[in-house]
């Protein structure tokens, strides 16, 4: 889509666009190019020189069992975060949609967690499940269950999943709620007249109408789980125990900054770049469809 | 409303049951925040001997003033100020540069327009988490570690806002630009008198989203603020945990967590309508 009416001149527009181009070039394109370039080298241990290895870093990564484990961890983690945030959100939205009065109050209460930073959410959940002082872990102990996410990888994963999904419930709720509100009442009523009870109406009419929203949220939540959950993992588990909660983004950080292995960290960045690219394409394909409707 | 809902509306027990489910849901979702608040109003011994109470104590002022004015490494008031500067810097900076570049892209035909457009488009794809090491080197090279510039600039290098404004500008009727041109108005006059006032709601909605985005940043401030004086509150909480076997000062840490969530919560709740709109806009 283009404007028919435009202004003349080319100095002014270049001047207007300059700040954004400058910031993007310095803080985006140069670092991104640098990441690609560094991924082709292995620096010596003293950082004085580096050796060109071509795709060596990538070959090493793909053969590295820790990296492959991080891939699997990321897949499991994002799947769980997506499910744990979408299903409760859908459930709450369906209930809220049935209420004529009061849904505004509930909505206000439910959007709070969205405003809480992932890292702060991590601290809140860590506090509840802390092995020494946590309320929830204490009550679990009373029930005879010995909670210890510091040693148990499965429990650690469960905790970071719940802490990451928590704030997303608000986000998904808002989108599901808006979608439910736009389902035409006449269709629902027609089904009701035909004797379809609530759950039947829900599965045969409402859910199919929600599927575009659900698909959109699926992609957005996966992107969130990939990239924005660093704070949760860093505050709760630090990637442990035994790397059981080390997702790809966390590994870029720990290899690059803690391990100082720049070549490998850059190669991981490049791989992530490809992953983001794919996710973005999926997102845009879908968005295009939605815009044309 | 009653008429449109009439047919499928539940009455009596059904409606109470629905409310009950809703309240239960809200309580469960809210519990972590409630617990943090309770922990911020009791004494350390009450927490380290579990189970901690589930009802607020009387140490509110003690804990919050301890956090705000002395903190652990640095007073929380300092961290709050740093977060505020960072969040406002990101929100305002991004809005200004995006308004300008979107205006240039939509209202002018200039050489290299498409190249610039694609250049900006690509930045949509790469979150800062993916390019942290080289971005860190760039910022360090400029001597911007431990500075507000270092906190802000790398995070405004993305194109979401530009796209949003471009989409919106395309919907502004051509007649307005036509009239401005006939009147001999210069482009910047048109921008200032027509485009900006018309974009007010979009700007406000975007501001809400960007403020929260900036406030909630974690990884980037963690890397570039090595000086506690420059810590932001969201990354500073983690720094308050002792290393090794020392027991964390839970009441102060939890008071800090509550303080860290108050500004974004206020923004979201008080500007709910704009927030929902901004959310929908920016994901479109």
Contacts between the chains, C-beta under 8 A, distances in Angstrom:
chain1	res1	chain2	res2	distance
A	1	B	170	5.3
A	3	B	106	5.8
A	3	B	107	6.3
A	3	B	170	6.9
A	3	B	174	6.5
A	3	B	177	7.2
A	4	B	174	5.4
A	5	B	174	4.6
A	5	B	177	4.3
A	5	B	178	5.1
A	5	B	181	6.9
A	6	B	107	5.5
A	6	B	108	5.7
A	6	B	109	5.5
A	6	B	177	7.6
A	7	B	107	5.5
A	7	B	108	5.7
A	7	B	177	7.6
A	7	B	181	7.1
A	7	B	187	4.3
A	7	B	190	7.6
A	9	B	108	7.0
A	9	B	110	7.7
A	9	B	187	7.5
A	10	B	108	7.1
A	10	B	110	3.8
A	10	B	111	6.1
A	12	B	104	7.7
A	12	B	108	7.2
A	12	B	187	6.1
A	12	B	188	7.5
A	13	B	104	3.9
A	13	B	105	7.9
A	13	B	107	7.8
A	13	B	108	3.7
A	13	B	110	4.4
A	13	B	113	7.6
A	14	B	104	7.6
A	14	B	110	6.1
A	16	B	100	4.4
A	16	B	101	6.3
A	16	B	103	6.1
A	16	B	104	3.9
A	17	B	100	7.0
A	17	B	101	4.4
A	17	B	104	4.4
A	17	B	105	7.0
A	17	B	116	5.7
A	19	B	96	7.8
A	19	B	97	4.4
A	19	B	100	6.5
A	19	B	101	7.3
A	20	B	97	4.5
A	20	B	98	6.8
A	20	B	100	7.2
A	20	B	101	4.1
A	20	B	120	6.4
A	20	B	162	6.6
A	21	B	101	7.5
A	21	B	116	6.1
A	21	B	119	6.7
A	21	B	120	7.7
A	23	B	97	6.6
A	23	B	153	6.2
A	23	B	156	5.9
A	23	B	157	4.8
A	24	B	119	6.5
A	24	B	120	6.5
A	24	B	123	5.3
A	24	B	157	5.0
A	24	B	159	7.7
A	26	B	138	6.6
A	26	B	153	7.7
A	26	B	157	7.7
A	27	B	135	6.2
A	27	B	138	6.5
A	27	B	139	7.8
A	27	B	153	5.6
A	27	B	154	4.3
A	27	B	157	4.1
A	28	B	123	5.1
A	28	B	126	7.1
A	28	B	131	7.6
A	28	B	157	4.3
A	28	B	158	7.5
A	29	B	119	7.6
A	30	B	134	7.5
A	30	B	138	6.2
A	31	B	131	4.6
A	31	B	134	3.7
A	31	B	135	4.2
A	31	B	137	7.6
A	31	B	138	5.6
A	32	B	126	6.1
A	32	B	131	5.4
A	32	B	134	7.4
A	34	B	134	3.7
A	34	B	137	7.1
A	34	B	138	7.8
A	35	B	130	7.8
A	35	B	131	5.4
A	35	B	133	7.0
A	35	B	134	5.0
A	38	B	133	7.6
A	38	B	134	6.9
A	88	B	25	7.5
A	91	B	25	7.6
A	92	B	22	7.2
A	92	B	25	4.9
A	95	B	18	5.6
A	95	B	21	5.1
A	95	B	22	5.2
A	95	B	25	7.0
A	96	B	22	6.4
A	98	B	10	6.5
A	98	B	18	5.2
A	99	B	15	7.5
A	99	B	18	6.0
A	99	B	19	7.0
A	99	B	22	6.8
A	100	B	1	5.8
A	100	B	2	7.4
A	100	B	5	5.8
A	100	B	9	7.1
A	102	B	19	7.1
A	102	B	22	7.8
A	106	B	22	5.3
A	106	B	26	5.9
A	107	B	272	7.7
A	108	B	269	5.9
A	108	B	272	6.6
A	109	B	26	4.8
A	109	B	29	7.7
A	109	B	30	6.5
A	110	B	25	7.7
A	110	B	26	6.3
A	110	B	29	6.2
A	111	B	268	5.8
A	111	B	269	7.1
A	111	B	272	7.0
A	111	B	275	7.6
A	112	B	29	7.9
A	112	B	30	7.1
A	112	B	33	6.6
A	112	B	265	5.8
A	112	B	268	7.5
A	112	B	269	7.3
A	113	B	29	6.2
A	113	B	33	7.5
A	114	B	212	7.9
A	114	B	268	6.5
A	115	B	212	6.1
A	115	B	261	6.3
A	115	B	264	3.9
A	115	B	265	4.4
A	115	B	267	7.1
A	115	B	268	4.4
A	115	B	269	7.8
A	116	B	33	7.4
A	116	B	261	4.8
A	116	B	264	7.4
A	116	B	265	7.5
A	117	B	215	7.0
A	117	B	216	3.5
A	117	B	217	8.0
A	117	B	218	6.5
A	117	B	234	4.5
A	117	B	260	6.7
A	117	B	261	7.3
A	117	B	264	7.5
A	118	B	216	6.9
A	118	B	218	6.7
A	119	B	216	7.6
A	119	B	218	4.2
A	119	B	234	5.2
A	119	B	235	6.7
A	119	B	237	6.9
A	119	B	238	6.6
A	120	B	216	7.9
A	120	B	234	6.1
A	120	B	237	6.5
A	120	B	257	5.3
A	120	B	260	5.1
A	120	B	261	5.8
A	121	B	32	7.5
A	123	B	237	5.4
A	123	B	238	7.2
A	123	B	253	7.1
A	123	B	257	5.3
A	124	B	32	4.2
A	124	B	33	7.0
A	124	B	35	7.3
A	124	B	36	5.2
A	124	B	257	6.4
A	125	B	32	6.2
A	127	B	35	6.9
A	127	B	36	6.7
A	127	B	39	6.7
A	127	B	250	7.1
A	127	B	254	6.7
A	128	B	32	6.2
A	128	B	35	6.1
A	132	B	48	7.2
A	132	B	50	7.8
A	132	B	247	7.6
A	133	B	47	5.4
A	133	B	48	5.6
A	133	B	50	5.6
A	133	B	52	6.9
A	133	B	250	6.5
A	134	B	50	7.3
A	135	B	35	6.4
A	135	B	50	6.7
A	135	B	51	5.5
A	135	B	52	5.8
A	135	B	54	7.6
A	138	B	50	4.1
A	138	B	51	4.9
A	139	B	51	6.8
A	166	B	29	7.4
A	166	B	32	6.9
A	169	B	29	6.3
A	170	B	29	7.7
A	171	B	279	7.4
A	174	B	276	5.9
A	174	B	279	6.5
A	175	B	279	7.9
A	175	B	280	7.8
A	178	B	276	7.4
A	178	B	280	7.3
A	185	B	4	5.1
A	185	B	5	7.1
A	185	B	8	7.6
A	188	B	7	7.8
A	188	B	8	5.4
A	189	B	7	4.2
A	189	B	8	6.1
A	192	B	7	5.2
A	192	B	8	5.0
A	193	B	7	7.1
A	198	B	8	7.9
A	201	B	8	7.7
A	216	B	283	7.4
A	220	B	283	6.4
A	227	B	127	4.7
A	227	B	129	5.0
A	227	B	130	7.3
A	228	B	127	7.7
A	228	B	129	7.8
A	230	B	129	6.1
A	230	B	218	6.4
A	230	B	219	5.0
A	231	B	216	7.9
A	231	B	218	3.6
A	231	B	219	7.0
A	231	B	234	7.4
A	234	B	218	7.2
A	234	B	219	7.6
A	234	B	222	7.5
A	234	B	238	6.9
A	235	B	237	7.6
A	235	B	238	5.1
A	249	B	129	4.9
A	249	B	130	7.4
A	252	B	129	7.2
A	252	B	130	7.1
A	252	B	132	6.7
A	252	B	133	7.6
A	253	B	129	7.9
A	253	B	132	6.6
A	253	B	219	6.9
A	256	B	132	6.7
A	256	B	133	4.3
A	257	B	132	7.6
A	257	B	133	7.3
A	257	B	136	7.9
A	257	B	223	6.8
A	262	B	133	6.1
A	265	B	133	5.4
A	266	B	133	6.4
A	266	B	134	7.3
A	269	B	130	5.2
A	269	B	131	6.0
A	269	B	132	7.8
A	269	B	133	7.1
A	272	B	129	8.0
A	272	B	130	4.7
A	273	B	125	7.6
A	273	B	126	6.1
A	273	B	130	5.8
A	276	B	125	5.3
A	276	B	126	6.2
A	276	B	127	7.0
A	276	B	130	6.5
A	277	B	125	5.8
A	280	B	124	6.7
A	280	B	125	4.8
A	287	B	284	6.6
A	290	B	284	7.9
A	291	B	284	7.8
